[in-house]
Amino acid sequence: MRGGPATLADIIDQRLDVFCWCNRCGHWAVLPAEGLARQMGPAMAVPRVGARLVCSGCSSRDVSTRPDWPSGGVVSRHG
Ligand SMILES: [Zn+2]
């Protein structure tokens, strides 16, 4: 399957970690993908990881996640 959201296994393969941020207070952190894969399983889609996280700043569950793409790398943007 191509075109779906990246899984933890996918981004481990690309040596990326998980960038997560809180939609309530703006707190953010980068979490190691390998540790998350151990907790949640490597087949977990990266955008769904946030649903399992709680903000360490304000205890909100409104946390979003995406692969921690390197800045300055090859980034494709649409729109
Ligand atoms: Zn927060």
N, CA, C, O and the ligand as a Tripos MOL2 file, in Angstrom:
@<TRIPOS>MOLECULE
protein
  317   315    80     0     0
PROTEIN
NO_CHARGES

@<TRIPOS>ATOM
      1 N           0.8440   -1.1980    0.0000 N.3       1 MET1
      2 CA          0.0000    0.0000    0.0000 C.3       1 MET1
      3 C           0.8780    1.2460    0.0000 C.2       1 MET1
      4 O           1.7230    1.4330    0.8760 O.2       1 MET1
      5 N           0.6650    2.0720   -0.9760 N.am      2 ARG2
      6 CA          1.4070    3.3370   -1.0380 C.3       2 ARG2
      7 C           0.4180    4.4840   -0.9310 C.2       2 ARG2
      8 O          -0.7470    4.3550   -1.3090 O.2       2 ARG2
      9 N           0.8840    5.5830   -0.4230 N.am      3 GLY3
     10 CA          0.0490    6.7660   -0.3750 C.3       3 GLY3
     11 C          -0.6860    6.9440    0.9300 C.2       3 GLY3
     12 O          -1.2600    8.0040    1.1760 O.2       3 GLY3
     13 N          -0.6810    5.9270    1.7740 N.am      4 GLY4
     14 CA         -1.2900    6.0760    3.0900 C.3       4 GLY4
     15 C          -0.3250    6.7730    4.0280 C.2       4 GLY4
     16 O           0.8010    7.0960    3.6490 O.2       4 GLY4
     17 N          -0.7690    7.0020    5.2520 N.am      5 PRO5
     18 CA          0.1320    7.6420    6.2170 C.3       5 PRO5
     19 C           1.3170    6.7540    6.5490 C.2       5 PRO5
     20 O           1.2010    5.5290    6.5790 O.2       5 PRO5
     21 N           2.4460    7.3770    6.7970 N.am      6 ALA6
     22 CA          3.6400    6.6360    7.1920 C.3       6 ALA6
     23 C           3.4040    5.9430    8.5310 C.2       6 ALA6
     24 O           2.7540    6.4880    9.4230 O.2       6 ALA6
     25 N           3.9400    4.7420    8.6520 N.am      7 THR7
     26 CA          3.8860    4.0320    9.9280 C.3       7 THR7
     27 C           5.1960    4.2400   10.6780 C.2       7 THR7
     28 O           6.1800    4.7280   10.1220 O.2       7 THR7
     29 N           5.1860    3.8610   11.9460 N.am      8 LEU8
     30 CA          6.4230    3.9590   12.7180 C.3       8 LEU8
     31 C           7.5340    3.1470   12.0660 C.2       8 LEU8
     32 O           8.6840    3.5830   12.0370 O.2       8 LEU8
     33 N           7.1990    1.9630   11.5420 N.am      9 ALA9
     34 CA          8.2160    1.1520   10.8670 C.3       9 ALA9
     35 C           8.8020    1.9030    9.6650 C.2       9 ALA9
     36 O          10.0030    1.8410    9.3990 O.2       9 ALA9
     37 N           7.9230    2.6140    8.9460 N.am     10 ASP10
     38 CA          8.3890    3.3770    7.7710 C.3      10 ASP10
     39 C           9.4250    4.4250    8.1640 C.2      10 ASP10
     40 O          10.4720    4.5440    7.5270 O.2      10 ASP10
     41 N           9.1250    5.1850    9.2180 N.am     11 ILE11
     42 CA         10.0230    6.2910    9.5310 C.3      11 ILE11
     43 C          11.2810    5.8130   10.2680 C.2      11 ILE11
     44 O          12.3230    6.4650   10.2030 O.2      11 ILE11
     45 N          11.1810    4.6760   10.9680 N.am     12 ILE12
     46 CA         12.4030    4.0720   11.5190 C.3      12 ILE12
     47 C          13.3200    3.7000   10.3640 C.2      12 ILE12
     48 O          14.5340    3.8930   10.4240 O.2      12 ILE12
     49 N          12.7130    3.1610    9.3130 N.am     13 ASP13
     50 CA         13.4740    2.7750    8.1260 C.3      13 ASP13
     51 C          14.1740    3.9770    7.5100 C.2      13 ASP13
     52 O          15.2650    3.8630    6.9500 O.2      13 ASP13
     53 N          13.5190    5.1410    7.6250 N.am     14 GLN14
     54 CA         14.0990    6.3710    7.0640 C.3      14 GLN14
     55 C          14.9240    7.1380    8.0900 C.2      14 GLN14
     56 O          15.3890    8.2470    7.8320 O.2      14 GLN14
     57 N          15.0950    6.5200    9.2660 N.am     15 ARG15
     58 CA         15.8680    7.1320   10.3510 C.3      15 ARG15
     59 C          15.2800    8.4670   10.7890 C.2      15 ARG15
     60 O          16.0080    9.4000   11.1280 O.2      15 ARG15
     61 N          13.9580    8.5430   10.7780 N.am     16 LEU16
     62 CA         13.2780    9.7340   11.2680 C.3      16 LEU16
     63 C          12.6720    9.4430   12.6400 C.2      16 LEU16
     64 O          12.4130    8.2880   12.9780 O.2      16 LEU16
     65 N          12.4520   10.4810   13.4140 N.am     17 ASP17
     66 CA         11.7540   10.3490   14.6750 C.3      17 ASP17
     67 C          10.3640   10.9560   14.5360 C.2      17 ASP17
     68 O           9.9470   11.3190   13.4360 O.2      17 ASP17
     69 N           9.6540   11.0640   15.6390 N.am     18 VAL18
     70 CA          8.2850   11.5740   15.6110 C.3      18 VAL18
     71 C           8.2410   12.9500   16.2590 C.2      18 VAL18
     72 O           8.5890   13.1200   17.4280 O.2      18 VAL18
     73 N           7.8040   13.9300   15.4670 N.am     19 PHE19
     74 CA          7.6160   15.2820   15.9760 C.3      19 PHE19
     75 C           6.1850   15.3840   16.4710 C.2      19 PHE19
     76 O           5.2470   15.1190   15.7190 O.2      19 PHE19
     77 N           6.0080   15.7670   17.7320 N.am     20 CYS20
     78 CA          4.6660   15.8770   18.2810 C.3      20 CYS20
     79 C           4.4930   17.2470   18.9100 C.2      20 CYS20
     80 O           5.4290   17.8190   19.4680 O.2      20 CYS20
     81 N           3.2760   17.7600   18.8080 N.am     21 TRP21
     82 CA          3.0180   19.0780   19.3880 C.3      21 TRP21
     83 C           1.6030   19.1250   19.9390 C.2      21 TRP21
     84 O           0.7050   18.4100   19.4930 O.2      21 TRP21
     85 N           1.4430   19.9920   20.9230 N.am     22 CYS22
     86 CA          0.1610   20.1470   21.6000 C.3      22 CYS22
     87 C          -0.6130   21.2810   20.9290 C.2      22 CYS22
     88 O          -0.0950   22.3850   20.7640 O.2      22 CYS22
     89 N          -1.8510   20.9970   20.5480 N.am     23 ASN23
     90 CA         -2.6750   22.0200   19.9090 C.3      23 ASN23
     91 C          -3.2380   23.0210   20.9120 C.2      23 ASN23
     92 O          -3.7890   24.0510   20.5260 O.2      23 ASN23
     93 N          -3.0970   22.7160   22.1870 N.am     24 ARG24
     94 CA         -3.6640   23.6070   23.1910 C.3      24 ARG24
     95 C          -2.6430   24.6370   23.6690 C.2      24 ARG24
     96 O          -2.9310   25.8330   23.7170 O.2      24 ARG24
     97 N          -1.4370   24.1560   24.0250 N.am     25 CYS25
     98 CA         -0.4710   25.0840   24.6120 C.3      25 CYS25
     99 C           0.7510   25.3020   23.7280 C.2      25 CYS25
    100 O           1.5910   26.1490   24.0330 O.2      25 CYS25
    101 N           0.8600   24.5390   22.6240 N.am     26 GLY26
    102 CA          1.9750   24.7410   21.7220 C.3      26 GLY26
    103 C           3.2570   24.0280   22.1280 C.2      26 GLY26
    104 O           4.2680   24.1290   21.4340 O.2      26 GLY26
    105 N           3.2270   23.3160   23.2330 N.am     27 HIS27
    106 CA          4.3960   22.5280   23.6340 C.3      27 HIS27
    107 C           4.6990   21.4850   22.5580 C.2      27 HIS27
    108 O           3.7920   20.9030   21.9630 O.2      27 HIS27
    109 N           5.9830   21.2630   22.3230 N.am     28 TRP28
    110 CA          6.3320   20.2510   21.3200 C.3      28 TRP28
    111 C           7.5300   19.4480   21.7870 C.2      28 TRP28
    112 O           8.2650   19.8600   22.6840 O.2      28 TRP28
    113 N           7.7140   18.2980   21.1640 N.am     29 ALA29
    114 CA          8.8370   17.4390   21.4980 C.3      29 ALA29
    115 C           9.0870   16.5070   20.3290 C.2      29 ALA29
    116 O           8.2040   16.2760   19.5030 O.2      29 ALA29
    117 N          10.2840   15.9810   20.2680 N.am     30 VAL30
    118 CA         10.6120   14.9490   19.2990 C.3      30 VAL30
    119 C          10.8320   13.6510   20.0660 C.2      30 VAL30
    120 O          11.6980   13.5690   20.9370 O.2      30 VAL30
    121 N          10.0420   12.6460   19.7320 N.am     31 LEU31
    122 CA         10.1350   11.3620   20.4290 C.3      31 LEU31
    123 C          10.7940   10.3330   19.5120 C.2      31 LEU31
    124 O          10.5550   10.3350   18.3050 O.2      31 LEU31
    125 N          11.6170    9.4610   20.0760 N.am     32 PRO32
    126 CA         12.2650    8.4350   19.2590 C.3      32 PRO32
    127 C          11.2460    7.4360   18.7290 C.2      32 PRO32
    128 O          10.4690    6.8660   19.4960 O.2      32 PRO32
    129 N          11.2530    7.2240   17.4150 N.am     33 ALA33
    130 CA         10.2780    6.3370   16.7870 C.3      33 ALA33
    131 C          10.4250    4.9010   17.2860 C.2      33 ALA33
    132 O           9.4380    4.1720   17.3910 O.2      33 ALA33
    133 N          11.6490    4.4990   17.5890 N.am     34 GLU34
    134 CA         11.8430    3.1120   18.0210 C.3      34 GLU34
    135 C          11.1760    2.8540   19.3660 C.2      34 GLU34
    136 O          10.5950    1.7890   19.5790 O.2      34 GLU34
    137 N          11.2560    3.8210   20.2700 N.am     35 GLY35
    138 CA         10.6000    3.6560   21.5560 C.3      35 GLY35
    139 C           9.0870    3.5940   21.4110 C.2      35 GLY35
    140 O           8.4300    2.7980   22.0830 O.2      35 GLY35
    141 N           8.5270    4.4330   20.5370 N.am     36 LEU36
    142 CA          7.0870    4.4280   20.3080 C.3      36 LEU36
    143 C           6.6460    3.1220   19.6570 C.2      36 LEU36
    144 O           5.5780    2.5930   19.9660 O.2      36 LEU36
    145 N           7.4810    2.6050   18.7490 N.am     37 ALA37
    146 CA          7.1460    1.3440   18.0820 C.3      37 ALA37
    147 C           7.1150    0.2000   19.0910 C.2      37 ALA37
    148 O           6.3240   -0.7330   18.9580 O.2      37 ALA37
    149 N           7.9760    0.2780   20.0950 N.am     38 ARG38
    150 CA          7.9620   -0.7620   21.1300 C.3      38 ARG38
    151 C           6.6740   -0.6930   21.9450 C.2      38 ARG38
    152 O           6.1270   -1.7180   22.3530 O.2      38 ARG38
    153 N           6.1930    0.5460   22.1780 N.am     39 GLN39
    154 CA          4.9790    0.7080   22.9770 C.3      39 GLN39
    155 C           3.7150    0.4180   22.1830 C.2      39 GLN39
    156 O           2.7900   -0.2190   22.6870 O.2      39 GLN39
    157 N           3.6770    0.8880   20.9400 N.am     40 MET40
    158 CA          2.4250    0.9060   20.1760 C.3      40 MET40
    159 C           2.4190   -0.0550   19.0040 C.2      40 MET40
    160 O           1.3740   -0.2970   18.4010 O.2      40 MET40
    161 N           3.5880   -0.6080   18.6750 N.am     41 GLY41
    162 CA          3.6890   -1.4980   17.5290 C.3      41 GLY41
    163 C           4.1470   -0.7520   16.2980 C.2      41 GLY41
    164 O           3.7340    0.3860   16.0760 O.2      41 GLY41
    165 N           4.9930   -1.3730   15.4910 N.am     42 PRO42
    166 CA          5.5690   -0.6980   14.3230 C.3      42 PRO42
    167 C           4.5580   -0.3870   13.2260 C.2      42 PRO42
    168 O           4.8350    0.4310   12.3490 O.2      42 PRO42
    169 N           3.3910   -1.0270   13.2620 N.am     43 ALA43
    170 CA          2.3920   -0.7770   12.2170 C.3      43 ALA43
    171 C           1.5230    0.4390   12.5210 C.2      43 ALA43
    172 O           0.6540    0.7930   11.7240 O.2      43 ALA43
    173 N           1.7500    1.0810   13.6670 N.am     44 MET44
    174 CA          0.9640    2.2620   14.0290 C.3      44 MET44
    175 C           1.2530    3.4030   13.0510 C.2      44 MET44
    176 O           2.4110    3.7400   12.8030 O.2      44 MET44
    177 N           0.1850    3.9950   12.4960 N.am     45 ALA45
    178 CA          0.3580    5.1430   11.6020 C.3      45 ALA45
    179 C           0.8190    6.3480   12.4180 C.2      45 ALA45
    180 O           0.2950    6.6190   13.4980 O.2      45 ALA45
    181 N           1.8000    7.0590   11.8890 N.am     46 VAL46
    182 CA          2.3740    8.1880   12.6390 C.3      46 VAL46
    183 C           1.3220    9.2200   13.0590 C.2      46 VAL46
    184 O           1.3660    9.6830   14.1990 O.2      46 VAL46
    185 N           0.3740    9.6040   12.1850 N.am     47 PRO47
    186 CA         -0.6110   10.6170   12.6280 C.3      47 PRO47
    187 C          -1.5130   10.1290   13.7580 C.2      47 PRO47
    188 O          -2.1460   10.9380   14.4360 O.2      47 PRO47
    189 N          -1.5760    8.8090   13.9690 N.am     48 ARG48
    190 CA         -2.4330    8.2750   15.0240 C.3      48 ARG48
    191 C          -1.7130    8.1750   16.3610 C.2      48 ARG48
    192 O          -2.3420    7.9750   17.4000 O.2      48 ARG48
    193 N          -0.3830    8.3150   16.3300 N.am     49 VAL49
    194 CA          0.3890    8.2280   17.5710 C.3      49 VAL49
    195 C          -0.0720    9.2910   18.5640 C.2      49 VAL49
    196 O          -0.1420    9.0430   19.7670 O.2      49 VAL49
    197 N          -0.3840   10.4750   18.0460 N.am     50 GLY50
    198 CA         -0.7600   11.5760   18.9180 C.3      50 GLY50
    199 C          -1.9770   11.2750   19.7730 C.2      50 GLY50
    200 O          -2.1130   11.8040   20.8760 O.2      50 GLY50
    201 N          -2.8680   10.4210   19.2650 N.am     51 ALA51
    202 CA         -4.0700   10.0690   20.0220 C.3      51 ALA51
    203 C          -3.7300    9.3150   21.2970 C.2      51 ALA51
    204 O          -4.5380    9.2470   22.2230 O.2      51 ALA51
    205 N          -2.5160    8.7410   21.3410 N.am     52 ARG52
    206 CA         -2.1010    7.9640   22.5110 C.3      52 ARG52
    207 C          -1.2600    8.8010   23.4720 C.2      52 ARG52
    208 O          -0.8750    8.3300   24.5420 O.2      52 ARG52
    209 N          -0.9790   10.0450   23.0820 N.am     53 LEU53
    210 CA         -0.0680   10.8550   23.8770 C.3      53 LEU53
    211 C          -0.8270   11.8870   24.7100 C.2      53 LEU53
    212 O          -1.9370   12.2940   24.3660 O.2      53 LEU53
    213 N          -0.2140   12.2910   25.7860 N.am     54 VAL54
    214 CA         -0.7310   13.3680   26.6200 C.3      54 VAL54
    215 C           0.3530   14.4310   26.7090 C.2      54 VAL54
    216 O           1.5240   14.1160   26.9210 O.2      54 VAL54
    217 N          -0.0360   15.6810   26.5480 N.am     55 CYS55
    218 CA          0.9390   16.7640   26.6210 C.3      55 CYS55
    219 C           1.5830   16.8120   28.0060 C.2      55 CYS55
    220 O           0.9010   16.7740   29.0300 O.2      55 CYS55
    221 N           2.9160   16.8970   28.0090 N.am     56 SER56
    222 CA          3.6010   16.9830   29.2980 C.3      56 SER56
    223 C           3.5430   18.3990   29.8600 C.2      56 SER56
    224 O           3.8890   18.6290   31.0190 O.2      56 SER56
    225 N           3.0980   19.3590   29.0230 N.am     57 GLY57
    226 CA          3.0180   20.7270   29.4950 C.3      57 GLY57
    227 C           1.6850   21.0420   30.1540 C.2      57 GLY57
    228 O           1.6550   21.6810   31.2060 O.2      57 GLY57
    229 N           0.5690   20.6020   29.5490 N.am     58 CYS58
    230 CA         -0.7450   20.9960   30.0440 C.3      58 CYS58
    231 C          -1.6870   19.8130   30.2290 C.2      58 CYS58
    232 O          -2.8550   19.9960   30.5720 O.2      58 CYS58
    233 N          -1.1850   18.5990   30.0040 N.am     59 SER59
    234 CA         -1.9670   17.3660   30.1780 C.3      59 SER59
    235 C          -3.1160   17.2410   29.1820 C.2      59 SER59
    236 O          -4.0150   16.4220   29.3730 O.2      59 SER59
    237 N          -3.0920   18.0510   28.1140 N.am     60 SER60
    238 CA         -4.0970   17.9240   27.0760 C.3      60 SER60
    239 C          -3.8650   16.6450   26.2820 C.2      60 SER60
    240 O          -2.7300   16.1900   26.1420 O.2      60 SER60
    241 N          -4.9440   16.0680   25.7640 N.am     61 ARG61
    242 CA         -4.8260   14.9320   24.8610 C.3      61 ARG61
    243 C          -4.9160   15.3820   23.3980 C.2      61 ARG61
    244 O          -4.9320   14.5590   22.4830 O.2      61 ARG61
    245 N          -4.9740   16.6870   23.2000 N.am     62 ASP62
    246 CA         -5.0670   17.2180   21.8420 C.3      62 ASP62
    247 C          -3.6610   17.3630   21.2620 C.2      62 ASP62
    248 O          -3.1590   18.4730   21.0820 O.2      62 ASP62
    249 N          -3.0440   16.2350   20.9760 N.am     63 VAL63
    250 CA         -1.6620   16.2040   20.5220 C.3      63 VAL63
    251 C          -1.6220   15.6870   19.0890 C.2      63 VAL63
    252 O          -2.2670   14.6880   18.7700 O.2      63 VAL63
    253 N          -0.8720   16.3590   18.2290 N.am     64 SER64
    254 CA         -0.7070   15.9460   16.8450 C.3      64 SER64
    255 C           0.7060   15.4180   16.6310 C.2      64 SER64
    256 O           1.6370   15.7980   17.3410 O.2      64 SER64
    257 N           0.8520   14.5540   15.6620 N.am     65 THR65
    258 CA          2.1650   13.9560   15.3880 C.3      65 THR65
    259 C           2.3980   13.8730   13.8880 C.2      65 THR65
    260 O           1.4710   13.7090   13.0940 O.2      65 THR65
    261 N           3.6480   13.9910   13.5370 N.am     66 ARG66
    262 CA          4.0550   13.7890   12.1450 C.3      66 ARG66
    263 C           5.5050   13.3330   12.1510 C.2      66 ARG66
    264 O           6.2050   13.4860   13.1520 O.2      66 ARG66
    265 N           5.9610   12.7660   11.0210 N.am     67 PRO67
    266 CA          7.3880   12.4300   10.9480 C.3      67 PRO67
    267 C           8.2470   13.6810   11.0770 C.2      67 PRO67
    268 O           7.8970   14.7360   10.5480 O.2      67 PRO67
    269 N           9.3510   13.5680   11.7660 N.am     68 ASP68
    270 CA         10.2470   14.7040   11.9860 C.3      68 ASP68
    271 C          11.1760   14.8560   10.7950 C.2      68 ASP68
    272 O          12.3680   14.5540   10.8570 O.2      68 ASP68
    273 N          10.5800   15.3420    9.7000 N.am     69 TRP69
    274 CA         11.3710   15.5360    8.4850 C.3      69 TRP69
    275 C          12.4750   16.5380    8.7260 C.2      69 TRP69
    276 O          12.2410   17.5640    9.3650 O.2      69 TRP69
    277 N          13.6680   16.2740    8.2360 N.am     70 PRO70
    278 CA         14.7600   17.2290    8.4380 C.3      70 PRO70
    279 C          14.4930   18.5250    7.6880 C.2      70 PRO70
    280 O          14.1120   18.5040    6.5180 O.2      70 PRO70
    281 N          14.6920   19.6460    8.3560 N.am     71 SER71
    282 CA         14.5290   20.9330    7.6830 C.3      71 SER71
    283 C          15.6780   21.1230    6.7000 C.2      71 SER71
    284 O          16.8150   20.7390    6.9770 O.2      71 SER71
    285 N          15.3800   21.7020    5.5790 N.am     72 GLY72
    286 CA         16.4120   21.8920    4.5750 C.3      72 GLY72
    287 C          16.5840   20.6820    3.6830 C.2      72 GLY72
    288 O          17.3510   20.7190    2.7210 O.2      72 GLY72
    289 N          15.8790   19.6150    3.9940 N.am     73 GLY73
    290 CA         15.9390   18.4380    3.1340 C.3      73 GLY73
    291 C          14.9860   18.5690    1.9830 C.2      73 GLY73
    292 O          14.4910   19.6570    1.6860 O.2      73 GLY73
    293 N          14.7330   17.4690    1.3420 N.am     74 VAL74
    294 CA         13.8080   17.4810    0.2320 C.3      74 VAL74
    295 C          12.3880   17.3800    0.7950 C.2      74 VAL74
    296 O          11.9910   16.3600    1.3570 O.2      74 VAL74
    297 N          11.6570   18.4460    0.6280 N.am     75 VAL75
    298 CA         10.3030   18.4920    1.1550 C.3      75 VAL75
    299 C           9.3620   18.8240   -0.0070 C.2      75 VAL75
    300 O           9.5760   19.7910   -0.7390 O.2      75 VAL75
    301 N           8.3430   18.0240   -0.1580 N.am     76 SER76
    302 CA          7.3590   18.3340   -1.1810 C.3      76 SER76
    303 C           6.1610   18.9790   -0.5090 C.2      76 SER76
    304 O           5.6260   18.4620    0.4710 O.2      76 SER76
    305 N           5.7600   20.0850   -1.0360 N.am     77 ARG77
    306 CA          4.6150   20.7930   -0.4950 C.3      77 ARG77
    307 C           3.5500   20.9120   -1.5810 C.2      77 ARG77
    308 O           3.8580   21.0910   -2.7590 O.2      77 ARG77
    309 N           2.3330   20.8110   -1.1730 N.am     78 HIS78
    310 CA          1.2310   20.9840   -2.1080 C.3      78 HIS78
    311 C           0.3720   22.1320   -1.5980 C.2      78 HIS78
    312 O           0.1400   22.2580   -0.3960 O.2      78 HIS78
    313 N          -0.0920   22.9590   -2.5090 N.am     79 GLY79
    314 CA         -0.9330   24.0940   -2.1060 C.3      79 GLY79
    315 C          -0.0550   25.1620   -1.5560 C.2      79 GLY79
    316 O          -0.5440   26.2160   -1.1520 O.2      79 GLY79
    317 ZN         -0.0900   21.2670   26.0780 Zn       80 ZN80
@<TRIPOS>BOND
     1     1     2 1
     2     2     3 1
     3     3     4 2
     4     3     5 am
     5     5     6 1
     6     6     7 1
     7     7     8 2
     8     7     9 am
     9     9    10 1
    10    10    11 1
    11    11    12 2
    12    11    13 am
    13    13    14 1
    14    14    15 1
    15    15    16 2
    16    15    17 am
    17    17    18 1
    18    18    19 1
    19    19    20 2
    20    19    21 am
    21    21    22 1
    22    22    23 1
    23    23    24 2
    24    23    25 am
    25    25    26 1
    26    26    27 1
    27    27    28 2
    28    27    29 am
    29    29    30 1
    30    30    31 1
    31    31    32 2
    32    31    33 am
    33    33    34 1
    34    34    35 1
    35    35    36 2
    36    35    37 am
    37    37    38 1
    38    38    39 1
    39    39    40 2
    40    39    41 am
    41    41    42 1
    42    42    43 1
    43    43    44 2
    44    43    45 am
    45    45    46 1
    46    46    47 1
    47    47    48 2
    48    47    49 am
    49    49    50 1
    50    50    51 1
    51    51    52 2
    52    51    53 am
    53    53    54 1
    54    54    55 1
    55    55    56 2
    56    55    57 am
    57    57    58 1
    58    58    59 1
    59    59    60 2
    60    59    61 am
    61    61    62 1
    62    62    63 1
    63    63    64 2
    64    63    65 am
    65    65    66 1
    66    66    67 1
    67    67    68 2
    68    67    69 am
    69    69    70 1
    70    70    71 1
    71    71    72 2
    72    71    73 am
    73    73    74 1
    74    74    75 1
    75    75    76 2
    76    75    77 am
    77    77    78 1
    78    78    79 1
    79    79    80 2
    80    79    81 am
    81    81    82 1
    82    82    83 1
    83    83    84 2
    84    83    85 am
    85    85    86 1
    86    86    87 1
    87    87    88 2
    88    87    89 am
    89    89    90 1
    90    90    91 1
    91    91    92 2
    92    91    93 am
    93    93    94 1
    94    94    95 1
    95    95    96 2
    96    95    97 am
    97    97    98 1
    98    98    99 1
    99    99   100 2
   100    99   101 am
   101   101   102 1
   102   102   103 1
   103   103   104 2
   104   103   105 am
   105   105   106 1
   106   106   107 1
   107   107   108 2
   108   107   109 am
   109   109   110 1
   110   110   111 1
   111   111   112 2
   112   111   113 am
   113   113   114 1
   114   114   115 1
   115   115   116 2
   116   115   117 am
   117   117   118 1
   118   118   119 1
   119   119   120 2
   120   119   121 am
   121   121   122 1
   122   122   123 1
   123   123   124 2
   124   123   125 am
   125   125   126 1
   126   126   127 1
   127   127   128 2
   128   127   129 am
   129   129   130 1
   130   130   131 1
   131   131   132 2
   132   131   133 am
   133   133   134 1
   134   134   135 1
   135   135   136 2
   136   135   137 am
   137   137   138 1
   138   138   139 1
   139   139   140 2
   140   139   141 am
   141   141   142 1
   142   142   143 1
   143   143   144 2
   144   143   145 am
   145   145   146 1
   146   146   147 1
   147   147   148 2
   148   147   149 am
   149   149   150 1
   150   150   151 1
   151   151   152 2
   152   151   153 am
   153   153   154 1
   154   154   155 1
   155   155   156 2
   156   155   157 am
   157   157   158 1
   158   158   159 1
   159   159   160 2
   160   159   161 am
   161   161   162 1
   162   162   163 1
   163   163   164 2
   164   163   165 am
   165   165   166 1
   166   166   167 1
   167   167   168 2
   168   167   169 am
   169   169   170 1
   170   170   171 1
   171   171   172 2
   172   171   173 am
   173   173   174 1
   174   174   175 1
   175   175   176 2
   176   175   177 am
   177   177   178 1
   178   178   179 1
   179   179   180 2
   180   179   181 am
   181   181   182 1
   182   182   183 1
   183   183   184 2
   184   183   185 am
   185   185   186 1
   186   186   187 1
   187   187   188 2
   188   187   189 am
   189   189   190 1
   190   190   191 1
   191   191   192 2
   192   191   193 am
   193   193   194 1
   194   194   195 1
   195   195   196 2
   196   195   197 am
   197   197   198 1
   198   198   199 1
   199   199   200 2
   200   199   201 am
   201   201   202 1
   202   202   203 1
   203   203   204 2
   204   203   205 am
   205   205   206 1
   206   206   207 1
   207   207   208 2
   208   207   209 am
   209   209   210 1
   210   210   211 1
   211   211   212 2
   212   211   213 am
   213   213   214 1
   214   214   215 1
   215   215   216 2
   216   215   217 am
   217   217   218 1
   218   218   219 1
   219   219   220 2
   220   219   221 am
   221   221   222 1
   222   222   223 1
   223   223   224 2
   224   223   225 am
   225   225   226 1
   226   226   227 1
   227   227   228 2
   228   227   229 am
   229   229   230 1
   230   230   231 1
   231   231   232 2
   232   231   233 am
   233   233   234 1
   234   234   235 1
   235   235   236 2
   236   235   237 am
   237   237   238 1
   238   238   239 1
   239   239   240 2
   240   239   241 am
   241   241   242 1
   242   242   243 1
   243   243   244 2
   244   243   245 am
   245   245   246 1
   246   246   247 1
   247   247   248 2
   248   247   249 am
   249   249   250 1
   250   250   251 1
   251   251   252 2
   252   251   253 am
   253   253   254 1
   254   254   255 1
   255   255   256 2
   256   255   257 am
   257   257   258 1
   258   258   259 1
   259   259   260 2
   260   259   261 am
   261   261   262 1
   262   262   263 1
   263   263   264 2
   264   263   265 am
   265   265   266 1
   266   266   267 1
   267   267   268 2
   268   267   269 am
   269   269   270 1
   270   270   271 1
   271   271   272 2
   272   271   273 am
   273   273   274 1
   274   274   275 1
   275   275   276 2
   276   275   277 am
   277   277   278 1
   278   278   279 1
   279   279   280 2
   280   279   281 am
   281   281   282 1
   282   282   283 1
   283   283   284 2
   284   283   285 am
   285   285   286 1
   286   286   287 1
   287   287   288 2
   288   287   289 am
   289   289   290 1
   290   290   291 1
   291   291   292 2
   292   291   293 am
   293   293   294 1
   294   294   295 1
   295   295   296 2
   296   295   297 am
   297   297   298 1
   298   298   299 1
   299   299   300 2
   300   299   301 am
   301   301   302 1
   302   302   303 1
   303   303   304 2
   304   303   305 am
   305   305   306 1
   306   306   307 1
   307   307   308 2
   308   307   309 am
   309   309   310 1
   310   310   311 1
   311   311   312 2
   312   311   313 am
   313   313   314 1
   314   314   315 1
   315   315   316 2
@<TRIPOS>SUBSTRUCTURE
     1 MET1         2 RESIDUE 1 A MET
     2 ARG2         6 RESIDUE 1 A ARG
     3 GLY3        10 RESIDUE 1 A GLY
     4 GLY4        14 RESIDUE 1 A GLY
     5 PRO5        18 RESIDUE 1 A PRO
     6 ALA6        22 RESIDUE 1 A ALA
     7 THR7        26 RESIDUE 1 A THR
     8 LEU8        30 RESIDUE 1 A LEU
     9 ALA9        34 RESIDUE 1 A ALA
    10 ASP10       38 RESIDUE 1 A ASP
    11 ILE11       42 RESIDUE 1 A ILE
    12 ILE12       46 RESIDUE 1 A ILE
    13 ASP13       50 RESIDUE 1 A ASP
    14 GLN14       54 RESIDUE 1 A GLN
    15 ARG15       58 RESIDUE 1 A ARG
    16 LEU16       62 RESIDUE 1 A LEU
    17 ASP17       66 RESIDUE 1 A ASP
    18 VAL18       70 RESIDUE 1 A VAL
    19 PHE19       74 RESIDUE 1 A PHE
    20 CYS20       78 RESIDUE 1 A CYS
    21 TRP21       82 RESIDUE 1 A TRP
    22 CYS22       86 RESIDUE 1 A CYS
    23 ASN23       90 RESIDUE 1 A ASN
    24 ARG24       94 RESIDUE 1 A ARG
    25 CYS25       98 RESIDUE 1 A CYS
    26 GLY26      102 RESIDUE 1 A GLY
    27 HIS27      106 RESIDUE 1 A HIS
    28 TRP28      110 RESIDUE 1 A TRP
    29 ALA29      114 RESIDUE 1 A ALA
    30 VAL30      118 RESIDUE 1 A VAL
    31 LEU31      122 RESIDUE 1 A LEU
    32 PRO32      126 RESIDUE 1 A PRO
    33 ALA33      130 RESIDUE 1 A ALA
    34 GLU34      134 RESIDUE 1 A GLU
    35 GLY35      138 RESIDUE 1 A GLY
    36 LEU36      142 RESIDUE 1 A LEU
    37 ALA37      146 RESIDUE 1 A ALA
    38 ARG38      150 RESIDUE 1 A ARG
    39 GLN39      154 RESIDUE 1 A GLN
    40 MET40      158 RESIDUE 1 A MET
    41 GLY41      162 RESIDUE 1 A GLY
    42 PRO42      166 RESIDUE 1 A PRO
    43 ALA43      170 RESIDUE 1 A ALA
    44 MET44      174 RESIDUE 1 A MET
    45 ALA45      178 RESIDUE 1 A ALA
    46 VAL46      182 RESIDUE 1 A VAL
    47 PRO47      186 RESIDUE 1 A PRO
    48 ARG48      190 RESIDUE 1 A ARG
    49 VAL49      194 RESIDUE 1 A VAL
    50 GLY50      198 RESIDUE 1 A GLY
    51 ALA51      202 RESIDUE 1 A ALA
    52 ARG52      206 RESIDUE 1 A ARG
    53 LEU53      210 RESIDUE 1 A LEU
    54 VAL54      214 RESIDUE 1 A VAL
    55 CYS55      218 RESIDUE 1 A CYS
    56 SER56      222 RESIDUE 1 A SER
    57 GLY57      226 RESIDUE 1 A GLY
    58 CYS58      230 RESIDUE 1 A CYS
    59 SER59      234 RESIDUE 1 A SER
    60 SER60      238 RESIDUE 1 A SER
    61 ARG61      242 RESIDUE 1 A ARG
    62 ASP62      246 RESIDUE 1 A ASP
    63 VAL63      250 RESIDUE 1 A VAL
    64 SER64      254 RESIDUE 1 A SER
    65 THR65      258 RESIDUE 1 A THR
    66 ARG66      262 RESIDUE 1 A ARG
    67 PRO67      266 RESIDUE 1 A PRO
    68 ASP68      270 RESIDUE 1 A ASP
    69 TRP69      274 RESIDUE 1 A TRP
    70 PRO70      278 RESIDUE 1 A PRO
    71 SER71      282 RESIDUE 1 A SER
    72 GLY72      286 RESIDUE 1 A GLY
    73 GLY73      290 RESIDUE 1 A GLY
    74 VAL74      294 RESIDUE 1 A VAL
    75 VAL75      298 RESIDUE 1 A VAL
    76 SER76      302 RESIDUE 1 A SER
    77 ARG77      306 RESIDUE 1 A ARG
    78 HIS78      310 RESIDUE 1 A HIS
    79 GLY79      314 RESIDUE 1 A GLY
    80 ZN80       317 GROUP 0 **** ****
